[in-house]
Amino acid sequence: MSTTEPIRNKTDLQKFMDYYSAIQPNPRNQALILLGLYTALRIGDILQLKWRMVYDFNKHHFLTIFMSMNKKHRS
């Protein structure tokens, strides 16, 4: 079985983001990538998120996100 490694090189990350902003514009994919980069959530956890899980509309602020794989919280 092969393993998957994160992209650690900042130049490669920028090229990755540029692809979805300039070459193949896709706001959904760009948002998913940004969320993954800034929260370190796995794609499976990101795809299961609902607005009510990340934003409190009554208090107008973002909530802590619970990561299922390693049982840690992300803000």
C-alpha positions as CSV (number, residue, x, y, z in Angstrom):
1,M,0.0,0.0,0.0
2,S,1.4,3.4,-0.9
3,T,1.3,6.5,1.4
4,T,0.3,10.0,0.7
5,E,2.5,12.9,1.7
6,P,1.5,16.5,2.2
7,I,2.8,19.2,-0.1
8,R,5.5,21.0,2.0
9,N,7.2,23.2,-0.6
10,K,5.6,26.7,-0.6
11,T,6.3,27.1,-4.3
12,D,4.5,23.9,-5.1
13,L,1.6,25.0,-2.9
14,Q,1.4,28.3,-4.7
15,K,1.4,26.6,-8.1
16,F,-1.4,24.3,-6.8
17,M,-3.5,27.3,-5.8
18,D,-2.7,29.3,-8.9
19,Y,-4.0,26.3,-11.0
20,Y,-7.5,26.7,-9.4
21,S,-7.5,30.5,-9.5
22,A,-6.1,31.1,-13.0
23,I,-5.8,28.0,-15.2
24,Q,-8.8,26.0,-14.1
25,P,-11.0,28.5,-12.1
26,N,-13.1,26.5,-9.6
27,P,-14.1,28.4,-6.5
28,R,-15.4,25.3,-4.7
29,N,-12.1,23.4,-5.2
30,Q,-10.1,26.5,-4.3
31,A,-12.1,27.0,-1.1
32,L,-11.6,23.3,-0.2
33,I,-7.9,23.6,-0.7
34,L,-7.6,26.7,1.4
35,L,-9.6,25.2,4.2
36,G,-7.4,22.2,4.2
37,L,-4.2,24.2,4.1
38,Y,-5.2,26.6,6.9
39,T,-6.9,24.0,9.2
40,A,-4.8,20.9,8.4
41,L,-8.1,18.9,8.2
42,R,-8.2,15.8,6.0
43,I,-10.3,16.0,2.9
44,G,-12.8,13.4,4.3
45,D,-13.4,15.7,7.3
46,I,-13.7,18.8,5.1
47,L,-16.3,17.2,2.8
48,Q,-18.5,16.3,5.8
49,L,-18.6,19.8,7.1
50,K,-21.9,21.7,7.2
51,W,-22.3,25.4,7.8
52,R,-23.9,24.8,11.2
53,M,-20.7,22.9,12.2
54,V,-18.4,25.8,11.5
55,Y,-20.4,29.0,12.0
56,D,-22.7,30.2,14.7
57,F,-25.3,32.4,12.9
58,N,-26.8,33.6,16.2
59,K,-23.5,34.8,17.7
60,H,-21.9,35.6,14.3
61,H,-18.6,33.8,14.8
62,F,-16.8,30.7,13.6
63,L,-16.8,27.6,15.8
64,T,-14.1,25.1,16.7
65,I,-14.0,22.2,14.3
66,F,-13.6,18.7,15.7
67,M,-11.3,16.4,13.7
68,S,-12.6,12.8,13.6
69,M,-9.3,11.0,12.9
70,N,-7.1,12.1,15.8
71,K,-9.8,13.6,18.1
72,K,-8.4,17.1,18.1
73,H,-10.1,20.5,17.9
74,R,-9.3,23.1,15.2
75,S,-10.3,26.7,15.3
